[in-house]
Amino acid sequence: MTRKFANAHEVVFHPLVTEKTMFNMDKNNTLEFLVHTKANKGEIKAAIEELFSAKVAKVNTRITKDGKRAVVKFAEGVSAEDVGMRIGVF
């Protein structure tokens, strides 16, 4: 059974900015977000595409002590750096 969220803001909380995530943004075209623990990869992908109007190629998730993190790889032609600039990562 999949959980239905009312909107994308219930799925994606905020981006995570560390030296490692900045390195991966440049090298792998990815951004990392803190997400709802019950959200699945498909829901996360849809929420990111809706919130940032950017095509997502792949989503990887992991559970940490801080909560669930999603590493979002953007599709060819979409720059993670541009998305990061729009959402105020810099």
Biopython code that builds the backbone (N, CA, C, O; Angstrom):
import numpy as np
from Bio.PDB.StructureBuilder import StructureBuilder

atoms = [
    (1, "MET", "N", (0.843, -1.178, 0.000)),
    (1, "MET", "CA", (0.000, 0.000, 0.000)),
    (1, "MET", "C", (0.892, 1.247, 0.000)),
    (1, "MET", "O", (1.774, 1.394, 0.846)),
    (2, "THR", "N", (0.646, 2.136, -0.961)),
    (2, "THR", "CA", (1.452, 3.353, -1.027)),
    (2, "THR", "C", (0.774, 4.465, -0.257)),
    (2, "THR", "O", (-0.452, 4.577, -0.239)),
    (3, "ARG", "N", (1.580, 5.272, 0.367)),
    (3, "ARG", "CA", (1.070, 6.397, 1.141)),
    (3, "ARG", "C", (0.853, 7.577, 0.212)),
    (3, "ARG", "O", (1.716, 7.892, -0.607)),
    (4, "LYS", "N", (-0.255, 8.210, 0.331)),
    (4, "LYS", "CA", (-0.552, 9.385, -0.485)),
    (4, "LYS", "C", (-0.259, 10.645, 0.321)),
    (4, "LYS", "O", (-0.708, 10.791, 1.458)),
    (5, "PHE", "N", (0.483, 11.530, -0.272)),
    (5, "PHE", "CA", (0.797, 12.809, 0.362)),
    (5, "PHE", "C", (-0.044, 13.892, -0.291)),
    (5, "PHE", "O", (-0.312, 13.840, -1.492)),
    (6, "ALA", "N", (-0.459, 14.873, 0.501)),
    (6, "ALA", "CA", (-1.312, 15.944, -0.002)),
    (6, "ALA", "C", (-0.576, 16.806, -1.023)),
    (6, "ALA", "O", (-1.161, 17.228, -2.021)),
    (7, "ASN", "N", (0.710, 17.069, -0.774)),
    (7, "ASN", "CA", (1.486, 17.860, -1.728)),
    (7, "ASN", "C", (2.965, 17.498, -1.630)),
    (7, "ASN", "O", (3.386, 16.744, -0.752)),
    (8, "ALA", "N", (3.732, 18.053, -2.549)),
    (8, "ALA", "CA", (5.157, 17.725, -2.635)),
    (8, "ALA", "C", (5.943, 18.200, -1.416)),
    (8, "ALA", "O", (6.978, 17.623, -1.083)),
    (9, "HIS", "N", (5.460, 19.243, -0.753)),
    (9, "HIS", "CA", (6.167, 19.759, 0.425)),
    (9, "HIS", "C", (6.086, 18.808, 1.615)),
    (9, "HIS", "O", (6.880, 18.931, 2.547)),
    (10, "GLU", "N", (5.156, 17.874, 1.607)),
    (10, "GLU", "CA", (5.083, 16.864, 2.664)),
    (10, "GLU", "C", (6.102, 15.753, 2.431)),
    (10, "GLU", "O", (6.453, 15.030, 3.364)),
    (11, "VAL", "N", (6.573, 15.613, 1.208)),
    (11, "VAL", "CA", (7.537, 14.569, 0.869)),
    (11, "VAL", "C", (8.967, 15.069, 1.061)),
    (11, "VAL", "O", (9.776, 14.409, 1.713)),
    (12, "VAL", "N", (9.278, 16.235, 0.493)),
    (12, "VAL", "CA", (10.628, 16.798, 0.529)),
    (12, "VAL", "C", (10.651, 17.936, 1.534)),
    (12, "VAL", "O", (9.905, 18.906, 1.403)),
    (13, "PHE", "N", (11.519, 17.812, 2.551)),
    (13, "PHE", "CA", (11.589, 18.842, 3.590)),
    (13, "PHE", "C", (12.563, 19.962, 3.216)),
    (13, "PHE", "O", (12.157, 21.120, 3.118)),
    (14, "HIS", "N", (13.834, 19.636, 3.007)),
    (14, "HIS", "CA", (14.816, 20.658, 2.649)),
    (14, "HIS", "C", (16.079, 19.997, 2.109)),
    (14, "HIS", "O", (16.319, 18.814, 2.351)),
    (15, "PRO", "N", (16.898, 20.776, 1.367)),
    (15, "PRO", "CA", (18.165, 20.224, 0.888)),
    (15, "PRO", "C", (19.189, 20.137, 2.016)),
    (15, "PRO", "O", (19.135, 20.902, 2.980)),
    (16, "LEU", "N", (20.111, 19.206, 1.883)),
    (16, "LEU", "CA", (21.212, 19.064, 2.838)),
    (16, "LEU", "C", (22.481, 19.582, 2.172)),
    (16, "LEU", "O", (22.832, 19.155, 1.072)),
    (17, "VAL", "N", (23.159, 20.498, 2.840)),
    (17, "VAL", "CA", (24.347, 21.122, 2.262)),
    (17, "VAL", "C", (25.552, 20.834, 3.148)),
    (17, "VAL", "O", (25.650, 21.328, 4.272)),
    (18, "THR", "N", (26.459, 20.030, 2.624)),
    (18, "THR", "CA", (27.723, 19.735, 3.290)),
    (18, "THR", "C", (28.822, 19.799, 2.229)),
    (18, "THR", "O", (28.534, 19.949, 1.041)),
    (19, "GLU", "N", (30.063, 19.685, 2.650)),
    (19, "GLU", "CA", (31.152, 19.656, 1.674)),
    (19, "GLU", "C", (30.996, 18.475, 0.720)),
    (19, "GLU", "O", (31.239, 18.591, -0.482)),
    (20, "LYS", "N", (30.592, 17.353, 1.272)),
    (20, "LYS", "CA", (30.436, 16.155, 0.443)),
    (20, "LYS", "C", (29.309, 16.328, -0.575)),
    (20, "LYS", "O", (29.462, 15.942, -1.734)),
    (21, "THR", "N", (28.185, 16.898, -0.159)),
    (21, "THR", "CA", (27.079, 17.086, -1.107)),
    (21, "THR", "C", (27.448, 18.113, -2.172)),
    (21, "THR", "O", (27.016, 17.987, -3.318)),
    (22, "MET", "N", (28.231, 19.117, -1.822)),
    (22, "MET", "CA", (28.687, 20.107, -2.811)),
    (22, "MET", "C", (29.639, 19.454, -3.817)),
    (22, "MET", "O", (29.566, 19.733, -5.014)),
    (23, "PHE", "N", (30.523, 18.592, -3.334)),
    (23, "PHE", "CA", (31.430, 17.861, -4.222)),
    (23, "PHE", "C", (30.635, 16.984, -5.187)),
    (23, "PHE", "O", (30.905, 16.964, -6.388)),
    (24, "ASN", "N", (29.639, 16.250, -4.644)),
    (24, "ASN", "CA", (28.820, 15.383, -5.485)),
    (24, "ASN", "C", (27.954, 16.169, -6.463)),
    (24, "ASN", "O", (27.648, 15.680, -7.551)),
    (25, "MET", "N", (27.559, 17.376, -6.087)),
    (25, "MET", "CA", (26.776, 18.208, -7.003)),
    (25, "MET", "C", (27.608, 18.505, -8.247)),
    (25, "MET", "O", (27.107, 18.416, -9.368)),
    (26, "ASP", "N", (28.871, 18.855, -8.051)),
    (26, "ASP", "CA", (29.738, 19.163, -9.191)),
    (26, "ASP", "C", (30.122, 17.914, -9.979)),
    (26, "ASP", "O", (30.094, 17.911, -11.210)),
    (27, "LYS", "N", (30.478, 16.858, -9.259)),
    (27, "LYS", "CA", (30.996, 15.653, -9.912)),
    (27, "LYS", "C", (29.899, 14.761, -10.498)),
    (27, "LYS", "O", (30.048, 14.263, -11.614)),
    (28, "ASN", "N", (28.805, 14.553, -9.768)),
    (28, "ASN", "CA", (27.785, 13.569, -10.165)),
    (28, "ASN", "C", (26.447, 14.164, -10.580)),
    (28, "ASN", "O", (25.519, 13.423, -10.906)),
    (29, "ASN", "N", (26.330, 15.503, -10.572)),
    (29, "ASN", "CA", (25.079, 16.174, -10.925)),
    (29, "ASN", "C", (23.941, 15.734, -9.992)),
    (29, "ASN", "O", (22.845, 15.415, -10.453)),
    (30, "THR", "N", (24.210, 15.720, -8.672)),
    (30, "THR", "CA", (23.219, 15.297, -7.686)),
    (30, "THR", "C", (23.033, 16.359, -6.608)),
    (30, "THR", "O", (23.909, 17.189, -6.364)),
    (31, "LEU", "N", (21.873, 16.307, -5.974)),
    (31, "LEU", "CA", (21.600, 17.077, -4.764)),
    (31, "LEU", "C", (21.032, 16.121, -3.735)),
    (31, "LEU", "O", (20.437, 15.104, -4.092)),
    (32, "GLU", "N", (21.208, 16.437, -2.463)),
    (32, "GLU", "CA", (20.714, 15.579, -1.391)),
    (32, "GLU", "C", (19.650, 16.321, -0.597)),
    (32, "GLU", "O", (19.803, 17.501, -0.278)),
    (33, "PHE", "N", (18.564, 15.610, -0.281)),
    (33, "PHE", "CA", (17.436, 16.207, 0.426)),
    (33, "PHE", "C", (17.046, 15.345, 1.621)),
    (33, "PHE", "O", (17.207, 14.125, 1.599)),
    (34, "LEU", "N", (16.533, 15.991, 2.661)),
    (34, "LEU", "CA", (15.902, 15.291, 3.773)),
    (34, "LEU", "C", (14.450, 15.097, 3.372)),
    (34, "LEU", "O", (13.782, 16.058, 2.991)),
    (35, "VAL", "N", (13.951, 13.865, 3.452)),
    (35, "VAL", "CA", (12.603, 13.543, 2.984)),
    (35, "VAL", "C", (11.812, 12.803, 4.057)),
    (35, "VAL", "O", (12.377, 12.357, 5.056)),
    (36, "HIS", "N", (10.518, 12.677, 3.848)),
    (36, "HIS", "CA", (9.631, 11.958, 4.765)),
    (36, "HIS", "C", (10.051, 10.491, 4.826)),
    (36, "HIS", "O", (10.359, 9.890, 3.797)),
    (37, "THR", "N", (10.064, 9.921, 6.010)),
    (37, "THR", "CA", (10.542, 8.542, 6.177)),
    (37, "THR", "C", (9.660, 7.512, 5.480)),
    (37, "THR", "O", (10.130, 6.421, 5.159)),
    (38, "LYS", "N", (8.400, 7.834, 5.243)),
    (38, "LYS", "CA", (7.489, 6.887, 4.595)),
    (38, "LYS", "C", (7.417, 7.060, 3.079)),
    (38, "LYS", "O", (6.741, 6.286, 2.401)),
    (39, "ALA", "N", (8.112, 8.073, 2.537)),
    (39, "ALA", "CA", (8.073, 8.326, 1.100)),
    (39, "ALA", "C", (8.930, 7.305, 0.355)),
    (39, "ALA", "O", (10.028, 6.968, 0.797)),
    (40, "ASN", "N", (8.425, 6.815, -0.771)),
    (40, "ASN", "CA", (9.211, 5.896, -1.583)),
    (40, "ASN", "C", (9.908, 6.663, -2.710)),
    (40, "ASN", "O", (9.676, 7.859, -2.885)),
    (41, "LYS", "N", (10.753, 5.979, -3.465)),
    (41, "LYS", "CA", (11.553, 6.640, -4.489)),
    (41, "LYS", "C", (10.694, 7.310, -5.558)),
    (41, "LYS", "O", (11.022, 8.401, -6.025)),
    (42, "GLY", "N", (9.605, 6.667, -5.945)),
    (42, "GLY", "CA", (8.715, 7.241, -6.953)),
    (42, "GLY", "C", (8.066, 8.531, -6.471)),
    (42, "GLY", "O", (7.966, 9.501, -7.222)),
    (43, "GLU", "N", (7.630, 8.540, -5.227)),
    (43, "GLU", "CA", (7.024, 9.751, -4.649)),
    (43, "GLU", "C", (8.050, 10.877, -4.521)),
    (43, "GLU", "O", (7.732, 12.044, -4.749)),
    (44, "ILE", "N", (9.272, 10.521, -4.157)),
    (44, "ILE", "CA", (10.329, 11.518, -4.037)),
    (44, "ILE", "C", (10.652, 12.105, -5.407)),
    (44, "ILE", "O", (10.785, 13.320, -5.549)),
    (45, "LYS", "N", (10.776, 11.249, -6.408)),
    (45, "LYS", "CA", (11.063, 11.704, -7.771)),
    (45, "LYS", "C", (9.982, 12.658, -8.262)),
    (45, "LYS", "O", (10.288, 13.723, -8.799)),
    (46, "ALA", "N", (8.718, 12.280, -8.080)),
    (46, "ALA", "CA", (7.603, 13.128, -8.518)),
    (46, "ALA", "C", (7.597, 14.462, -7.785)),
    (46, "ALA", "O", (7.333, 15.500, -8.391)),
    (47, "ALA", "N", (7.885, 14.445, -6.490)),
    (47, "ALA", "CA", (7.890, 15.676, -5.698)),
    (47, "ALA", "C", (9.012, 16.615, -6.139)),
    (47, "ALA", "O", (8.796, 17.822, -6.249)),
    (48, "ILE", "N", (10.198, 16.080, -6.392)),
    (48, "ILE", "CA", (11.330, 16.900, -6.837)),
    (48, "ILE", "C", (11.027, 17.511, -8.206)),
    (48, "ILE", "O", (11.286, 18.692, -8.434)),
    (49, "GLU", "N", (10.479, 16.705, -9.110)),
    (49, "GLU", "CA", (10.151, 17.215, -10.438)),
    (49, "GLU", "C", (9.082, 18.301, -10.364)),
    (49, "GLU", "O", (9.136, 19.274, -11.116)),
    (50, "GLU", "N", (8.115, 18.144, -9.468)),
    (50, "GLU", "CA", (7.064, 19.150, -9.309)),
    (50, "GLU", "C", (7.596, 20.425, -8.666)),
    (50, "GLU", "O", (7.301, 21.526, -9.132)),
    (51, "LEU", "N", (8.371, 20.284, -7.610)),
    (51, "LEU", "CA", (8.860, 21.454, -6.881)),
    (51, "LEU", "C", (9.867, 22.287, -7.674)),
    (51, "LEU", "O", (9.834, 23.516, -7.623)),
    (52, "PHE", "N", (10.757, 21.624, -8.401)),
    (52, "PHE", "CA", (11.869, 22.334, -9.032)),
    (52, "PHE", "C", (11.817, 22.353, -10.544)),
    (52, "PHE", "O", (12.733, 22.871, -11.181)),
    (53, "SER", "N", (10.773, 21.804, -11.134)),
    (53, "SER", "CA", (10.618, 21.771, -12.604)),
    (53, "SER", "C", (11.888, 21.266, -13.280)),
    (53, "SER", "O", (12.373, 21.856, -14.246)),
    (54, "ALA", "N", (12.412, 20.174, -12.759)),
    (54, "ALA", "CA", (13.644, 19.601, -13.288)),
    (54, "ALA", "C", (13.474, 18.085, -13.412)),
    (54, "ALA", "O", (12.974, 17.442, -12.489)),
    (55, "LYS", "N", (13.876, 17.523, -14.523)),
    (55, "LYS", "CA", (13.750, 16.090, -14.766)),
    (55, "LYS", "C", (14.761, 15.316, -13.916)),
    (55, "LYS", "O", (15.944, 15.655, -13.879)),
    (56, "VAL", "N", (14.282, 14.282, -13.239)),
    (56, "VAL", "CA", (15.117, 13.458, -12.363)),
    (56, "VAL", "C", (15.427, 12.136, -13.055)),
    (56, "VAL", "O", (14.529, 11.483, -13.587)),
    (57, "ALA", "N", (16.706, 11.742, -13.047)),
    (57, "ALA", "CA", (17.120, 10.480, -13.654)),
    (57, "ALA", "C", (17.018, 9.328, -12.659)),
    (57, "ALA", "O", (16.569, 8.238, -13.013)),
    (58, "LYS", "N", (17.438, 9.569, -11.402)),
    (58, "LYS", "CA", (17.514, 8.479, -10.429)),
    (58, "LYS", "C", (17.434, 9.014, -9.015)),
    (58, "LYS", "O", (17.882, 10.126, -8.738)),
    (59, "VAL", "N", (16.861, 8.220, -8.118)),
    (59, "VAL", "CA", (16.787, 8.575, -6.697)),
    (59, "VAL", "C", (17.334, 7.407, -5.881)),
    (59, "VAL", "O", (16.914, 6.263, -6.052)),
    (60, "ASN", "N", (18.280, 7.715, -4.991)),
    (60, "ASN", "CA", (18.785, 6.733, -4.029)),
    (60, "ASN", "C", (18.437, 7.244, -2.639)),
    (60, "ASN", "O", (18.530, 8.442, -2.372)),
    (61, "THR", "N", (18.033, 6.334, -1.749)),
    (61, "THR", "CA", (17.662, 6.748, -0.396)),
    (61, "THR", "C", (18.465, 5.978, 0.632)),
    (61, "THR", "O", (18.969, 4.886, 0.372)),
    (62, "ARG", "N", (18.569, 6.580, 1.811)),
    (62, "ARG", "CA", (19.182, 5.899, 2.950)),
    (62, "ARG", "C", (18.626, 6.510, 4.226)),
    (62, "ARG", "O", (18.247, 7.681, 4.267)),
    (63, "ILE", "N", (18.586, 5.691, 5.262)),
    (63, "ILE", "CA", (18.111, 6.130, 6.565)),
    (63, "ILE", "C", (19.334, 6.452, 7.426)),
    (63, "ILE", "O", (20.264, 5.652, 7.522)),
    (64, "THR", "N", (19.320, 7.634, 8.050)),
    (64, "THR", "CA", (20.394, 8.032, 8.955)),
    (64, "THR", "C", (19.777, 8.421, 10.290)),
    (64, "THR", "O", (18.559, 8.363, 10.462)),
    (65, "LYS", "N", (20.613, 8.812, 11.221)),
    (65, "LYS", "CA", (20.097, 9.240, 12.521)),
    (65, "LYS", "C", (19.278, 10.520, 12.399)),
    (65, "LYS", "O", (18.433, 10.801, 13.249)),
    (66, "ASP", "N", (19.526, 11.297, 11.345)),
    (66, "ASP", "CA", (18.787, 12.545, 11.112)),
    (66, "ASP", "C", (17.440, 12.314, 10.432)),
    (66, "ASP", "O", (16.581, 13.196, 10.438)),
    (67, "GLY", "N", (17.257, 11.146, 9.854)),
    (67, "GLY", "CA", (16.031, 10.841, 9.111)),
    (67, "GLY", "C", (16.380, 10.215, 7.778)),
    (67, "GLY", "O", (17.487, 9.712, 7.588)),
    (68, "LYS", "N", (15.435, 10.246, 6.860)),
    (68, "LYS", "CA", (15.643, 9.651, 5.543)),
    (68, "LYS", "C", (16.224, 10.693, 4.601)),
    (68, "LYS", "O", (15.730, 11.816, 4.506)),
    (69, "ARG", "N", (17.281, 10.298, 3.909)),
    (69, "ARG", "CA", (17.928, 11.179, 2.942)),
    (69, "ARG", "C", (17.749, 10.619, 1.542)),
    (69, "ARG", "O", (17.785, 9.405, 1.337)),
    (70, "ALA", "N", (17.556, 11.506, 0.590)),
    (70, "ALA", "CA", (17.439, 11.106, -0.804)),
    (70, "ALA", "C", (18.507, 11.818, -1.611)),
    (70, "ALA", "O", (18.611, 13.044, -1.587)),
    (71, "VAL", "N", (19.300, 11.033, -2.326)),
    (71, "VAL", "CA", (20.280, 11.590, -3.252)),
    (71, "VAL", "C", (19.629, 11.552, -4.627)),
    (71, "VAL", "O", (19.337, 10.483, -5.164)),
    (72, "VAL", "N", (19.408, 12.744, -5.189)),
    (72, "VAL", "CA", (18.673, 12.874, -6.443)),
    (72, "VAL", "C", (19.650, 13.200, -7.564)),
    (72, "VAL", "O", (20.327, 14.228, -7.532)),
    (73, "LYS", "N", (19.719, 12.314, -8.556)),
    (73, "LYS", "CA", (20.553, 12.545, -9.742)),
    (73, "LYS", "C", (19.656, 13.118, -10.826)),
    (73, "LYS", "O", (18.641, 12.523, -11.189)),
    (74, "PHE", "N", (20.042, 14.274, -11.335)),
    (74, "PHE", "CA", (19.231, 14.937, -12.345)),
    (74, "PHE", "C", (19.552, 14.399, -13.735)),
    (74, "PHE", "O", (20.657, 13.924, -13.995)),
    (75, "ALA", "N", (18.564, 14.485, -14.621)),
    (75, "ALA", "CA", (18.683, 13.957, -15.975)),
    (75, "ALA", "C", (19.683, 14.769, -16.793)),
    (75, "ALA", "O", (20.053, 15.884, -16.425)),
    (76, "GLU", "N", (20.103, 14.191, -17.893)),
    (76, "GLU", "CA", (21.006, 14.866, -18.821)),
    (76, "GLU", "C", (20.385, 16.184, -19.274)),
    (76, "GLU", "O", (19.207, 16.228, -19.629)),
    (77, "GLY", "N", (21.158, 17.233, -19.263)),
    (77, "GLY", "CA", (20.651, 18.540, -19.672)),
    (77, "GLY", "C", (20.121, 19.385, -18.523)),
    (77, "GLY", "O", (19.820, 20.565, -18.708)),
    (78, "VAL", "N", (20.003, 18.788, -17.331)),
    (78, "VAL", "CA", (19.566, 19.528, -16.139)),
    (78, "VAL", "C", (20.764, 19.633, -15.203)),
    (78, "VAL", "O", (21.357, 18.620, -14.832)),
    (79, "SER", "N", (21.113, 20.841, -14.828)),
    (79, "SER", "CA", (22.271, 21.053, -13.969)),
    (79, "SER", "C", (21.847, 21.123, -12.500)),
    (79, "SER", "O", (20.997, 21.933, -12.129)),
    (80, "ALA", "N", (22.442, 20.278, -11.679)),
    (80, "ALA", "CA", (22.162, 20.312, -10.236)),
    (80, "ALA", "C", (22.576, 21.658, -9.658)),
    (80, "ALA", "O", (21.957, 22.149, -8.714)),
    (81, "GLU", "N", (23.612, 22.250, -10.218)),
    (81, "GLU", "CA", (24.071, 23.553, -9.741)),
    (81, "GLU", "C", (23.010, 24.626, -10.005)),
    (81, "GLU", "O", (22.784, 25.493, -9.162)),
    (82, "ASP", "N", (22.360, 24.571, -11.169)),
    (82, "ASP", "CA", (21.286, 25.528, -11.482)),
    (82, "ASP", "C", (20.103, 25.354, -10.540)),
    (82, "ASP", "O", (19.532, 26.335, -10.065)),
    (83, "VAL", "N", (19.734, 24.104, -10.270)),
    (83, "VAL", "CA", (18.636, 23.834, -9.338)),
    (83, "VAL", "C", (19.023, 24.335, -7.947)),
    (83, "VAL", "O", (18.208, 24.951, -7.260)),
    (84, "GLY", "N", (20.252, 24.074, -7.536)),
    (84, "GLY", "CA", (20.739, 24.543, -6.245)),
    (84, "GLY", "C", (20.711, 26.056, -6.126)),
    (84, "GLY", "O", (20.399, 26.587, -5.060)),
    (85, "MET", "N", (21.030, 26.751, -7.194)),
    (85, "MET", "CA", (20.997, 28.215, -7.189)),
    (85, "MET", "C", (19.553, 28.702, -7.010)),
    (85, "MET", "O", (19.306, 29.652, -6.267)),
    (86, "ARG", "N", (18.615, 28.062, -7.681)),
    (86, "ARG", "CA", (17.199, 28.468, -7.586)),
    (86, "ARG", "C", (16.627, 28.268, -6.201)),
    (86, "ARG", "O", (15.776, 29.043, -5.764)),
    (87, "ILE", "N", (17.086, 27.229, -5.495)),
    (87, "ILE", "CA", (16.502, 26.961, -4.173)),
    (87, "ILE", "C", (17.324, 27.561, -3.042)),
    (87, "ILE", "O", (16.976, 27.401, -1.872)),
    (88, "GLY", "N", (18.412, 28.251, -3.380)),
    (88, "GLY", "CA", (19.179, 28.957, -2.359)),
    (88, "GLY", "C", (20.194, 28.137, -1.616)),
    (88, "GLY", "O", (20.484, 28.427, -0.456)),
    (89, "VAL", "N", (20.743, 27.123, -2.243)),
    (89, "VAL", "CA", (21.776, 26.308, -1.605)),
    (89, "VAL", "C", (23.040, 27.134, -1.428)),
    (89, "VAL", "O", (23.786, 26.938, -0.468)),
    (90, "PHE", "N", (23.284, 28.058, -2.354)),
    (90, "PHE", "CA", (24.504, 28.883, -2.300)),
    (90, "PHE", "C", (24.242, 30.166, -1.591)),
    (90, "PHE", "O", (25.147, 30.988, -1.447)),
]
sb = StructureBuilder()
sb.init_structure("model")
sb.init_model(0)
sb.init_chain("A")
sb.init_seg("    ")
for serial, (resi, resn, name, xyz) in enumerate(atoms, 1):
    if name == "N":
        sb.init_residue(resn, " ", resi, " ")
    sb.init_atom(name, np.array(xyz, "f"), 0.0, 1.0, " ", f" {name:<3s}", serial, name[0])
structure = sb.get_structure()
